[in-house]
Amino acid sequence: MIARPVRLVAGFATVGAWTMASRVLGFLRDILIAASLGAGPVAEAFFVAFTLPNMFRRLFAEGAFNTAFVPLFAKRLEGEGPEEARAFAEAAFAGLASLLVVFTLAAQIAMPAMVLLLASGFAGDARFALTVEFGRIVFPYIVFISLAALVSGVLNALGRFAAAAAAPVVLNLVLIAALLLAGLPGVDAGGTPLAGTILSWGVILAGIGQLALVWFAASRAGMRIALRRPRLTPGLRRLAVIALPAALAAGVMQINLVVGRQVASYFEGSVAWLWLADRIYQLPLGVVGVAVGVVLLPELARRLRADDAPGAQHAVSRAAEFALFLTLPATVALVAIPAPITALLFERGAFGPADTAATAAALVIYTLGLPAFVLQKVVQPVYFAREDTATPLRFAIVAMAVNAVVAVGLAGVIGYLAAPLGTTLAAWANLWLLWRGARRVGAELAPDARFARRLPRIGLAALGMGAVLLAGAAAGEAVLPGLPAALTVALVCLGLGAYGGLALALGAVTRADLRDAVRRKRRS
C-alpha cells in the first residue's frame, strides 16, 4: 500500500509552487522596504512589530494548535466521516477564536512591555515609540492568520493544498500595494513613520483576505466552517491536552527568536540585516520545509491509523529525499555567493554596500543550519502523527539553552552575528535529538534502499555545483566588470544548469523521475 506517495509528491509540488510564488512576492515586498526605508529606525520598528503577531501565531496556529488538530481531524475524517470531522473543526474554530480575541485585547494594553521583551535595545530612542504604535496596529493579525491556519489544516487533511498554500500570496500582494501607495507623490512615505503606518494597516487587511480565501475554499470542498458558540466538548479537551505541550514547545522555540532580536537590538541596523538575511534563507526553507511538513503530517496520521508501516516508511523516505534534493544545492549556493545574491535583491536606494556586507555575513551563518531546519519538518511529523507533542518539547528546551548560551555568550565577541550562530547550532542540536528519539518510536525513519543510494549522489552534485559557482564568480569579474546584477543572474543560471546536469549524471535523480513528476503535475 504505497500508492499514496504519488499523491504525496504531487502535494509537495503544489505547496512548494505556491510557496515559491509567495516567497518571490515576499522578496519584492522586502526589496521595496529596503529601498525606501533602508535599515533605518522605521524599518526596524516595523520588522519588530510585525514579528510579534507572527511569533505568537506559532503558539496558537502552526506551531501548536495545528500539530494537534490535523491528526485528530484526519482520524475523525477517516474513521467517523465528514460530518463528525466538521463538527470537531467548528468546535476548534470557536474555541481558538475566543482565546485569540481575549489575548489580542490583553496585548494592546501590554504592548510597551512586549516590545521591551523583544527589543529592549530600543528603549530610550525613537524606535521604541514607533514599534509600540505599529505593534498595536498589526497585532490583531494573529486572530485572522491563526484561524486561517486552522482552516488550512482542514483543507490539507482533505488533500486540498492549493488554497492554503496560496494564502500567503495575499499578504505579500497587499503589502506591496501598501508600499506603492506609501510612495505616491503627496503621501510622503520615504523613511517617515507614515510608511510604517500604511504597512501596518496593510497587514490587517491581508489577514482578513487570507482567512476569507481558505474559508471559501473549505466551503467549496464541502467543509463549511460555521462560527458557533464555544463549548468545551470532549474532543476539544483532547485537543487541548495534546496542544499544550506543542504550545510550550513552540513557546520555547520563540524564546530563541526573542534572544536573537534582543541581541540584534543593541547593534544599530542589525535588526534589519538579520531580518533580510532570514528572508533569503527562508526561501528554500519555506518552499521545501513547509511543503514537506504540511503534506507529510496528515499522510502519516492516515498511514499509522491503517497500520501501514511500509507505506509510512516510504512516505518519510521520499519526503527526506525530496527535501535534501532541493535544500543541499540551495545551501551550497548561498554559502558560495552570499554577497552577490544579497546585493542583487536589496542593494538599492537607502540600502548600501555596507548593509549588503553585514546581511551577507549573517546569511552564511543562517544557511549552514538550513538542512537541519528542513529535516526537522520531516522528523517532527513522526511524533505529531502519534499525538506525541511532549517529546519534541523536551528537545526544544535543550535547543533553546544552546541558542541562549551561544547568542548571549558570544555577543560581546562577534556582535550581532552571535544571534544567527546560536540559531544554527540550536537547529542542529534539535534535529539530532529528534532523529535519535524518533528512531526509538517507529521504523519510519529507517532510510529505504533508494534514499541510502541517492543521498551521497545528491551531496556530490551539490558540491560540484558549488565549485562551478566559485569558479564562475572568479572568472565573471573579468567578463562582466561593473555589472554585478548581470553577473549574479548568470551565476544563478550557471549553478542551476550545473546541478541539474550533475544530478542526472550521478544518478541523484533519473529521467524517469522527471517524467513521472511532469505527469503527476498535469494530473493534479
C-alpha positions in Angstrom: 0.0 0.0 0.0 2.4 2.7 -1.1 0.4 4.2 -4.0 -0.5 7.3 -2.0 3.1 8.7 -2.0 2.5 9.5 -5.7 -0.2 11.9 -4.4 2.3 12.9 -1.6 4.9 14.2 -4.1 2.1 16.0 -6.1 1.2 17.6 -2.8 4.8 18.7 -2.2 4.8 20.2 -5.7 1.6 22.1 -5.2 2.5 23.5 -1.8 6.0 24.2 -3.0 4.9 26.1 -6.1 2.5 28.3 -4.3 5.1 28.9 -1.5 7.7 29.8 -4.2 5.2 32.4 -5.6 4.7 33.8 -2.1 8.4 34.0 -1.4 9.1 35.7 -4.7 6.5 38.3 -3.9 7.9 38.5 -0.4 11.3 39.3 -1.8 9.7 42.1 -4.0 8.0 43.4 -0.8 11.3 43.4 1.1 13.1 44.9 -1.8 10.7 47.8 -1.7 11.0 48.2 2.1 14.8 48.1 1.9 14.9 50.6 -1.0 12.5 53.1 0.7 13.4 52.6 4.4 16.9 51.0 4.3 18.0 49.7 7.7 16.7 52.8 9.5 14.5 53.2 12.6 11.2 52.9 10.7 12.2 49.7 9.1 13.5 48.2 12.4 10.3 49.3 14.2 8.1 47.7 11.6 10.1 44.5 11.5 9.9 44.1 15.3 6.2 45.0 15.4 5.4 42.5 12.6 7.4 39.9 14.4 5.1 40.0 17.4 1.9 38.5 15.9 4.0 36.1 13.8 5.8 34.9 16.9 2.6 34.2 18.9 0.8 32.7 15.9 3.3 29.8 16.0 1.9 29.1 19.5 -1.7 29.4 18.5 -1.5 28.1 14.9 1.2 26.3 13.0 3.5 25.6 16.0 1.0 24.1 18.4 -2.7 24.1 17.6 -2.4 22.7 14.1 0.1 20.0 15.0 -2.5 18.7 17.4 -5.6 19.5 15.3 -4.6 18.0 12.0 -4.0 14.4 13.2 -7.2 14.4 15.2 -9.3 15.9 12.3 -7.7 13.4 9.8 -8.6 10.5 12.1 -12.2 11.6 12.5 -12.5 12.1 8.8 -11.1 8.7 8.1 -13.0 6.8 10.9 -16.2 8.7 11.6 -17.0 10.6 8.4 -17.1 14.2 7.2 -20.0 15.4 9.4 -18.2 14.4 12.7 -15.0 15.9 11.4 -16.7 19.2 10.5 -18.4 19.4 14.0 -14.9 18.9 15.5 -13.4 21.6 13.3 -16.2 24.1 14.2 -15.7 23.5 17.9 -12.0 24.0 17.5 -12.6 27.2 15.4 -14.9 28.7 18.0 -12.5 27.8 20.9 -9.5 29.2 19.1 -11.3 32.4 18.1 -12.4 33.1 21.6 -8.9 32.6 23.0 -7.3 34.8 20.4 -9.7 37.8 20.8 -9.1 37.8 24.6 -5.3 37.5 24.0 -5.3 40.3 21.5 -7.1 42.7 23.8 -4.6 42.0 26.6 -1.7 42.5 24.1 -3.0 46.0 23.3 -2.6 47.0 26.9 0.7 45.3 27.4 2.3 46.4 24.1 5.1 48.5 25.6 6.2 45.6 27.8 6.0 43.2 24.8 8.2 45.5 22.7 10.8 45.7 25.6 10.7 41.9 25.8 11.6 41.5 22.2 13.9 44.5 21.7 15.0 46.2 24.9 17.8 47.9 23.0 15.1 50.2 21.5 14.4 51.7 24.9 15.1 55.4 25.1 15.1 56.2 21.4 12.6 56.9 18.6 12.3 53.2 17.6 10.5 52.3 20.9 7.5 54.6 20.4 7.3 53.7 16.7 7.3 49.9 17.5 4.6 50.3 20.1 2.4 52.2 17.7 3.0 49.8 14.8 2.6 46.8 17.2 -0.9 47.9 18.3 -2.0 48.1 14.7 -0.6 44.8 13.5 -1.3 42.6 16.5 -4.9 41.7 15.6 -3.4 39.9 12.5 -2.8 37.0 14.9 -6.6 36.4 15.0 -7.1 36.2 11.3 -3.9 34.3 10.4 -4.3 31.7 13.2 -7.9 31.0 12.2 -6.7 30.8 8.6 -4.1 28.2 9.7 -6.8 26.1 11.3 -9.0 26.1 8.2 -5.8 25.4 6.1 -5.3 22.3 8.3 -8.9 21.2 7.3 -8.0 21.6 3.6 -4.7 19.8 4.0 -6.4 16.8 5.7 -8.8 16.7 2.8 -5.9 16.6 0.3 -6.7 20.2 -0.9 -3.4 22.0 -0.7 -3.6 24.8 -3.3 -5.7 27.4 -1.5 -3.9 27.1 1.9 -0.6 27.3 0.1 -1.8 30.4 -1.9 -2.9 32.3 1.2 0.5 33.9 1.9 0.4 35.3 -1.6 -2.4 37.6 -0.4 -0.3 39.0 2.3 2.5 39.9 0.0 0.3 41.4 -2.7 -1.5 43.6 -0.1 1.8 44.8 1.4 3.3 45.5 -2.0 0.2 47.6 -2.8 0.6 49.4 0.6 4.3 50.2 -0.2 3.4 51.5 -3.6 0.6 53.7 -2.0 3.1 55.0 0.5 5.5 56.0 -2.3 2.9 58.1 -4.2 3.6 61.8 -4.6 2.0 63.7 -1.7 1.9 60.7 0.7 5.5 61.5 1.9 6.5 57.9 2.9 10.2 57.8 2.3 11.7 56.9 5.6 9.0 58.6 7.7 6.7 56.9 10.2 3.8 57.2 7.8 5.3 54.4 5.6 5.3 52.1 8.6 1.7 53.0 9.5 0.4 52.3 6.0 2.3 48.9 6.0 0.9 48.0 9.4 -2.7 48.6 8.3 -1.9 46.6 5.2 -1.1 43.6 7.4 -4.6 43.7 8.9 -6.2 43.9 5.5 -4.1 41.0 4.3 -5.1 38.8 7.3 -8.8 39.3 6.5 -8.1 38.3 2.9 -6.1 35.2 3.9 -8.9 33.9 6.2 -11.6 34.6 3.5 -9.6 32.7 0.9 -9.2 29.5 2.8 -12.7 29.7 4.3 -14.3 29.9 0.9 -12.1 27.1 -0.4 -13.1 24.8 2.5 -16.8 25.6 1.8 -16.4 24.6 -1.8 -14.7 21.4 -0.6 -17.9 20.6 1.4 -16.4 21.5 4.7 -18.1 24.9 5.5 -16.9 26.0 9.0 -19.7 27.9 10.8 -19.0 30.1 13.7 -20.7 28.7 16.8 -20.8 29.5 20.5 -17.7 28.0 22.1 -18.2 24.8 24.1 -15.7 22.6 25.9 -16.5 19.3 24.2 -14.7 16.0 24.9 -12.9 16.4 21.5 -11.8 19.9 22.4 -10.5 18.7 25.7 -8.4 16.1 24.0 -7.2 18.7 21.5 -6.1 21.0 24.4 -4.3 18.1 26.2 -2.3 17.4 23.0 -1.8 21.0 22.0 -0.5 22.2 25.4 2.9 20.5 25.1 3.2 21.6 21.5 2.4 25.2 22.6 5.0 25.0 25.2 7.5 23.7 22.6 6.6 26.5 20.2 7.0 28.9 23.1 10.4 27.6 23.8 11.3 28.0 20.1 10.0 31.5 20.1 12.4 32.3 23.0 15.1 31.6 20.5 13.7 34.4 18.3 13.4 36.7 21.3 17.1 36.1 22.2 18.1 36.8 18.7 16.1 40.0 18.4 17.3 41.2 21.9 21.0 40.7 20.8 20.3 42.5 17.5 18.5 45.4 19.1 21.8 46.5 20.8 23.6 46.9 17.4 22.3 49.6 15.2 20.9 48.4 11.9 21.3 44.7 12.8 17.6 44.0 13.3 17.1 44.9 9.6 20.2 42.9 8.5 19.1 39.8 10.3 15.5 40.2 9.0 16.6 40.4 5.4 19.2 37.5 5.8 16.5 35.4 7.3 14.2 36.2 4.4 16.8 34.9 1.9 17.4 31.6 3.6 13.8 31.2 4.4 13.1 30.9 0.7 14.3 27.2 0.4 13.1 26.5 3.9 9.6 27.8 3.1 9.3 26.2 -0.3 10.7 22.8 0.8 10.3 22.5 4.5 6.8 23.9 4.8 5.7 21.8 1.8 7.0 18.7 3.4 5.6 19.4 6.9 2.1 20.4 5.5 1.7 17.3 3.3 3.5 14.7 5.4 1.7 15.1 8.7 -1.9 14.1 7.6 -0.4 11.4 5.3 1.5 9.8 8.3 -1.6 10.1 10.5 -3.6 8.1 7.9 -0.8 5.5 7.5 -0.4 4.9 11.2 -4.2 4.6 11.6 -4.2 1.9 8.9 -1.2 0.1 10.4 0.6 0.6 7.1 4.2 0.6 8.3 5.8 0.1 4.8 3.8 3.0 3.4 4.8 5.3 6.3 8.5 4.5 5.8 8.2 5.1 2.1 6.5 8.4 2.7 9.1 9.6 5.1 12.0 8.5 2.8 10.5 10.2 -0.2 9.9 13.4 1.9 13.6 13.4 3.1 14.8 12.7 -0.4 12.7 15.5 -1.9 13.8 17.9 0.9 17.5 17.3 0.5 17.5 17.2 -3.3 16.3 20.9 -3.2 17.9 22.0 0.1 21.5 20.9 -0.3 22.2 22.8 -3.6 20.5 25.9 -2.1 22.7 25.6 1.0 25.9 25.4 -1.1 24.9 28.3 -3.4 24.0 30.7 -0.5 27.3 29.9 1.2 29.3 30.2 -2.0 28.0 33.5 -3.3 26.1 35.3 -0.4 27.2 38.9 -1.1 26.2 38.9 -4.9 22.8 37.4 -4.0 22.2 39.9 -1.2 23.3 42.8 -3.4 21.0 41.7 -6.3 18.0 41.5 -4.0 18.4 44.5 -1.7 21.3 46.9 -2.6 19.5 50.0 -3.9 18.1 53.2 -2.6 18.7 53.6 1.2 20.3 50.1 1.4 24.0 50.5 0.7 27.2 48.2 0.2 27.9 48.2 4.0 24.3 46.9 4.6 24.9 44.2 1.9 28.1 43.0 3.6 26.6 42.8 7.0 23.5 41.0 5.7 25.6 38.5 3.7 27.7 37.6 6.7 24.5 36.7 8.7 23.2 34.9 5.7 26.1 32.5 5.5 25.7 31.5 9.2 21.9 31.1 8.9 22.3 29.0 5.7 24.6 26.5 7.5 21.6 25.5 9.5 19.3 25.2 6.6 19.5 21.4 6.1 18.7 20.9 9.9 15.7 23.2 9.7 14.3 21.4 6.7 14.9 17.9 8.1 13.1 18.8 11.3 10.0 19.2 9.1 10.5 15.6 8.1 11.1 14.2 11.5 8.6 16.1 13.6 5.5 14.6 11.9 6.7 11.1 13.1 5.9 12.4 16.7 2.8 14.5 15.8 1.1 11.8 13.9 1.3 9.7 17.0 -0.2 12.6 19.0 3.2 12.9 20.9 3.9 16.6 21.4 5.7 16.2 24.8 8.9 14.6 23.4 9.6 17.5 21.0 9.0 19.9 23.9 11.9 18.4 25.9 14.2 18.6 22.8 13.2 22.2 22.1 14.2 23.2 25.7 17.7 21.8 25.1 17.9 23.6 21.8 16.8 26.8 23.5 19.6 26.5 26.0 22.1 26.0 23.2 20.8 29.1 21.4 20.8 31.3 24.5 24.3 30.3 25.6 25.8 30.9 22.2 23.9 34.1 21.2 24.3 35.9 24.6 27.7 34.5 25.4 29.3 35.5 22.1 27.5 38.8 21.5 30.4 40.7 23.1 32.9 38.8 20.8 31.3 38.7 17.4 28.5 41.2 17.8 25.1 40.7 16.0 26.5 37.5 14.3 26.1 35.7 17.6 22.3 35.6 17.0 22.4 33.6 13.7 25.1 31.4 15.1 23.0 30.5 18.1 20.0 29.8 15.8 22.0 27.5 13.6 23.7 25.5 16.3 20.3 25.1 18.1 18.8 23.8 14.9 21.4 21.0 14.5 21.1 20.1 18.2 17.3 19.9 18.0 17.5 17.8 14.8 19.9 15.3 16.3 17.7 14.9 19.4 14.5 14.5 17.3 16.1 12.0 14.9 17.6 9.9 17.7 14.3 9.9 19.6 12.2 9.1 16.6 14.2 6.0 15.7 13.1 4.5 19.0 9.4 5.3 18.4 9.0 3.6 15.0 10.7 2.3 11.9 9.6 5.2 9.6 12.9 6.9 9.9 14.9 3.9 8.8 16.0 5.0 5.3 14.9 2.7 2.4 17.4 1.5 -0.2 16.6 4.2 -2.7 17.2 7.0 -0.1 20.5 5.5 1.0 21.7 5.1 -2.6 20.7 8.7 -3.7 21.8 10.8 -0.7 25.5 10.7 -1.4 24.9 11.4 -5.0 22.8 14.5 -4.2 25.6 15.7 -1.9 28.2 15.2 -4.6 26.1 17.0 -7.2 25.6 20.0 -4.8 29.3 20.2 -4.0 30.1 20.1 -7.7 27.7 22.9 -8.3 29.4 24.9 -5.6 32.8 24.5 -7.3 31.3 25.7 -10.6 29.8 28.8 -8.8 33.1 29.7 -7.2 35.0 29.4 -10.5 32.3 31.3 -12.3 32.3 34.1 -9.8 36.1 34.5 -10.1 36.0 34.4 -13.9 32.9 36.6 -14.2 34.6 39.6 -12.6 36.8 39.8 -15.7 34.0 39.2 -18.2 31.3 41.4 -16.7 33.1 44.2 -14.7 30.8 46.8 -13.3 27.7 44.7 -13.9 27.2 42.8 -10.6 23.5 42.2 -11.2 24.1 40.6 -14.6 26.9 38.5 -13.2 24.7 37.3 -10.3 21.9 36.3 -12.6 24.4 34.5 -14.9 25.8 32.7 -11.9 22.4 31.5 -10.7 21.6 30.2 -14.2 25.0 28.5 -14.3 24.5 26.9 -10.9 21.0 25.6 -11.8 22.4 24.1 -15.0 25.4 22.6 -13.3 23.4 21.0 -10.6 20.8 19.6 -13.0 23.4 18.1 -15.2 25.4 16.6 -12.3 22.3 15.2 -10.6 21.3 13.4 -13.8 24.9 12.2 -14.5 25.5 10.9 -10.9 22.0 9.3 -10.6 20.8 11.7 -7.9 17.6 11.9 -10.0 16.6 9.9 -13.1 14.8 10.9 -16.3 12.0 8.6 -15.3 11.6 10.6 -12.0 11.3 13.8 -14.0 8.8 12.3 -16.5 6.7 11.0 -13.6 6.8 14.4 -11.8 5.5 16.1 -15.0 2.7 13.6 -15.4 1.7 14.0 -11.8 1.7 17.7 -12.1 -0.5 17.5 -15.2 -3.0 15.2 -13.5 -3.1 17.3 -10.3 
